[in-house]
């Protein structure tokens, strides 16, 4: 939960300009969709032999509602070997709404039925990305060496509750059968803001007809979640991630290919710092536990560039 990135298929639009040689300014919008799902049931429901005599029809409707969030950034080349940049991304929240409506007549065949109405509305948050500000600097201390540093602030304290807001209203014969059934209380998340540092290093080992770049990186993500001592169990850990990568470019492929062929591979290992979750209640159904673990990621991509 301590990191966020939009889905790869999210449509977006971006624009960048360079008003002067040393300054680049850009911004963009990303589009995602929350959903509203409605189930409507109508008809007659007999007390006896319901499987054979029930006459019910239903309609299911789905509506996708667009959500937009933006980003704005600037990069300045303050020296031929030094550039700095800053980026702001706004908050995004995707909500899901489920509505179930029933309007039926309950009774025995051939007699007036008792009207039964049911209304259930459930509202929840399916995805939340906090607003964030990133500041980065790129250094080139040597001709073949690049070092990138970045620090990102994430506004996790604005995270909404993950407990669904539900309201149920059931009436039989025009009288509330149970009254309004309210949802569980909206427990606060008690998240705190985080500052995430990153460092990346790239060394050009070979340059010419064959380019070979060696890369390494490190990132520390401190968890915005507190220890889970209450009834919730939103398990999250501080995370240390190291990464290694290689980039190979074949630049002289003529006459076979007027361009270049690039291969990039990466490997990342993340360790989740062990964390104890001690429950305040002695009768908690989950009880005390410890969370820890690791993540491994690897990938290869191939690019073909034409002159």
N, C-alpha and C positions, 0 to 999 in steps of 0.2 A: 504493500500500500504506500510505500514511501517513494514511489516514482510513478510517472504517468506519461503515456504517449498515445496519441490518437490512433485509431485503427488505420492500417496501411491503405485501405480503400477509400478513406474519407476524401471527398472532393474538396479542392482548395484552389485559391487563386492568389497570386503574389505579384508584387511590382517593386522594382528597385531602380533608383536613379543615382547618378554620380554628378552632382552639381559642380564639383571641383575635382581635380585629379586625385586628391588625397582623401576624399570623403565619399562614402557610399551610404545611402539611406534607403530603407525598404520596409515593406509591410505586407500583410496578407490577411485573408479570412479563410477559416476552415469551417466546413458545413457537416453537421451530424444530425441525427434524427432520434428524438424520443418517440414513444408510442402510446397510443390510447386504444385499448381493446375493449369492445363492448359485446356482451352476450345477452340477447333478449329472448326470453321464453314465454310463450303464451299458449293457452288451451285449457282442456278439462282433464282433471285427475280424479278418478273414482276411488272410494275407500276400498272397494273389493275388486279383485281381478284386474289390478292396475296394468299388468303387463299386456293384457288383451284389449281392454277398453279405453286406455288412456289415449287422448287425442291432443298431442302437444306438438307445436312447431317452434323452431328456434331460428334466430338470425344472428350471425356473427359478423362484426364489422371492426376493421382495423384502420387506424389513422396514424400516419407518421407526421410528426411536427418538427419542422426544421429548427435547429439550434446553431447559432453562429458564435464563433469566438475569434478574436483577432490577435495579431502580433505586430510589433513595431521594433525595428532595430536600426542601429547605425554602426559603421566601422570607419575608423580613421587610421591612416598610415602616417604615424607621427614621426617615423624615421624609416630609412630604407630597410632596416632590419627589425623594426618594431611596429606592430599594429595593435590597436585596442578596439574592442567592440562592446556594445551593450544591447540587450534584447529584453523586451517586455512581452509577456503573453497573458491574456486576460483569462479569467475564470470560466470554466465550462461545467455545466451540470446537465446530465441526461436523466430525465424522469420517465417512469412508466406508470400508467394509470390503467387499472383493470376495473371494469364496470360490469356487474351481473344484475340483470333485471328480470323478475318473474311476475307474471300476472296470470293467475290460473284460477279455475273454479274447482273446488274440492267437494265431492259428495257422492251420491249413488246415481247410476244411470236413470234418466227419466224424471228426476227431481231437481229443483233449483239448487245449485251448488253454493257453497260458502266461498266468497271471494278470498283469495290468498295473494298477497303481494309481498315481494322481497326486493330489497335494494341493497346491494353490496358495492362499496367503492373502496378500492385499495390504491394508495399512492405511495410510490417508493422511488428512491434514487438508485439508478443502475450504474452510473459512472460519474465520477467527480474528478476534475483536474483543477488544482488550485492556481490562482494567479501567481506568476513567478517573474523574477527579474534575474537575468544572468549577466555577469560581467566577465569578459575574457581578454587575455593578452597573448599575442603570438610573438615569440622571440626567435631570431636567427643568429645565435652567437657565432656560428661557423657557416661557411658556404653550404655545407651538406647537412647541417643539423638544424632542425626546427623543434621548438619547445612551446607547447600551448598550455596555458593555465586558465582555469575557469572557476568561478564561485557563483552558485545559484541559490537564491532565496525562494522558498516555497511557502505559500500562505495556507498551510494545512489547518490552522486554527479556525478557518471559516468552513470546514467540512460539515455538511448537514448530517443529521442523524440517519443511520442506516436502518432504523426500525420503521417498517411500513406503517403509514397512517391509514387505518381502516375504520369504516363506519358501516354497520349492518342495521337495517331497519326491516323488521318482519311484522306484518299485520295479517290477522285472520278475522274475517268478518268485519273489517273496518276498525278493529281494536288491536292496539299494539300487543303482540304476543309476548315479547320479552322486553319491550322498550328499545331504545337505541343502545346497541352494543358497541361501545367505543373500543378503539385499538389500545395496544400496550402504550404506556407513556413514552414520549420521545426522549429517550435517554441521551444526554449529551455525550459527544464523542471524546471531549477533553483532549483533543489533539493539540500539539504545539508546532510552531513554525520550525522549519529546518533550514540549515545552510549546508549545501552539498559542494565540496571541493572536488575538482577533477584536474588531472595532469596527463598530457600526452606528449610523447617524444617520437620523432621520426628522423631516421638517419639514412641518407642516400649512399648506400654502399657502392653501387655501380651507376655510371651515367654514360650514355652513348647509344649504340645500337641496341643494347640491352640495359634497362634500368632496373635496379633492385633496391627497394626501400624496406628498411627494417623498422618496425613500430612497436611501441609498448605504452601502456597506460595504467592509471590507477584512479579509483573513485571510492569515496567513503560516503555512504548514505546512512545517516542516523535516523532511526525510526521515529515518526511523529506520534506513535501510539504509546500510551502509558502501559505499565504492566496490568494485566487483566485480573484484577482482584475481585471484581463484582460478578454480576450474572452474565455479562457479555464475554465473548471469546474471540476478539479481533486480534489474532496472533500476528505479530510482526517483529522483526529483529533488525538491529544495526547490521549493515552489510559492508564488507570490504571486497572490492572487485579488482583483480589484476587482469590485464589483457596483453596479448602478443599478436603481432600480425606481420605479414610479408606482402609486398607488392612487386609483381614482376611485369615489366612492359617490354614487348618485342616491337622495336620501332622500325626495323629495316626488313620489311617483308616484300619489297618490290622484286620482280614484277608480279609476284603472286597476288599481292594485296597492297593497294595504295593507301596505307594507313598503319595503324598500330593495334596490337592485340594485348590486352591487359588481363592479368590474373591477380586477384586479391584474396587472401585467406586470413582468417582470424580465429583466435582461441581465447576464451575468457573463463576465469574461475572465480566464483564468489563464495565467500564463507559467511555464514550467518552467526553472528556472535551469540553464544548461549545466554539464555534469559530465563529466570525463574518467575513463575506466575503463582503467587501464594494467595489463595482465596480467603477473604475475611470471614466467610460463613463456614462453620464446621460441617454443615449439611449440604454444601454445594454439590449438585449432581455430577459435576465434572471433577472437582477436587484440584489440588495443587498439581502443577506439571511444569516441565522445562521444555522450551522450544529452542531448537538449533538445527543446523543442516548446512548444505552447500548446493551451489548451482554450477552447471557446466554448460557452456555454449560454444559452438564452433560453426564456421561457415566458409563457403567459397563462392566467389562471383567472377564472371568473365565478361569483359567489355570489348567491343569491337568499334574502333574509331576510324572514320574515313577522312582523308584529306580533302 
